Amino acid sequence: MARETTFDILGEYLETSVMVKLKSGKKLKGVLKSYDQHLNLILNETEEMNEERTRRLGMVLIRGDTVVVISPAK
C-alpha cells in the first residue's frame, strides 16, 4: 500500500482555504495557489488572524522554513 507524501496532501489542498501557522506564532488563512519542493507557499486572499483583529494581506509568499502547520481552514 502506497503512503501519501506531504506533497500528495498539499496537492489536495490546492485552490482551497488553508490555515498556516508560522514559527513566529502568526496564523494566516488564505487560498493555497502553489507550493514547491521547499514547502514555500503562495496564498491568495490571505488574512492574518489574531485575538484582537483580522488583517487583510492579499497574495503572499511564505518561506517553507517558517511554516509549522498547514491545515484545512474552518
N, C-alpha and C positions, 0 to 999 in steps of 0.2 A: 504494500500500500504506500503510495507516494505521500510525502509530507509537504504541507504548504509552507512556502517560504515567506519571509517578510514582504518580499516584492509581489508575490501572488496576492497576499492580503491587501496590500496597498492598491493593487490594480483593481480590486473590487470596490475600493473607496473613491476611485476617480469620478469626478463630477457629482460627488455627494458632499454633504456638510460634515466636517470633522472638527473635533476639539483637539488642540495641540497644547501640551504643557511643556514649558521650557525650563532649562536648568535654573534660570533666574527666578522661577516661580510664576512667571506670567502665563496666562491662559489665553489662547487665541482660538477663535471659532471662524471657520470660513469654508469655502468650497475648494476641494482639492483639485487643482488643474493639472499638476505634473509633479514628478519626483525623479530622482536619478539614483545611481548606484551608491552615492554617499548619503542618501536619505535627505538631500536638500529638497525642500518642498516649495511649490508655488501655490499660494492660496489666493482666491478671489473673494470679494465681498467680505473681507476679513474684519473682525471686531475683536478688540482687546477687552477681555472680561475681568472685572474685579468686583469687590464687595460694594463699592460706592456707585460705580457707573460703568457704562459701556462706551468705548471709544472706537469710532469707525476708522479703519486704516486703508480700506480698498484692497488693491492687489499687493501682495508681499512675497518676498523670497526669504525663506527661513533656512539657515545653515543646519545641515543634518547633525553636526556635533553639538548643537544646543538643544536638541529635542530629547525629551524624557519619555513622553507618552503621546501616542496618536490613537484616537478612538472615534467611533461614530458620534456625532453631536446629537444631543437630545432635543 
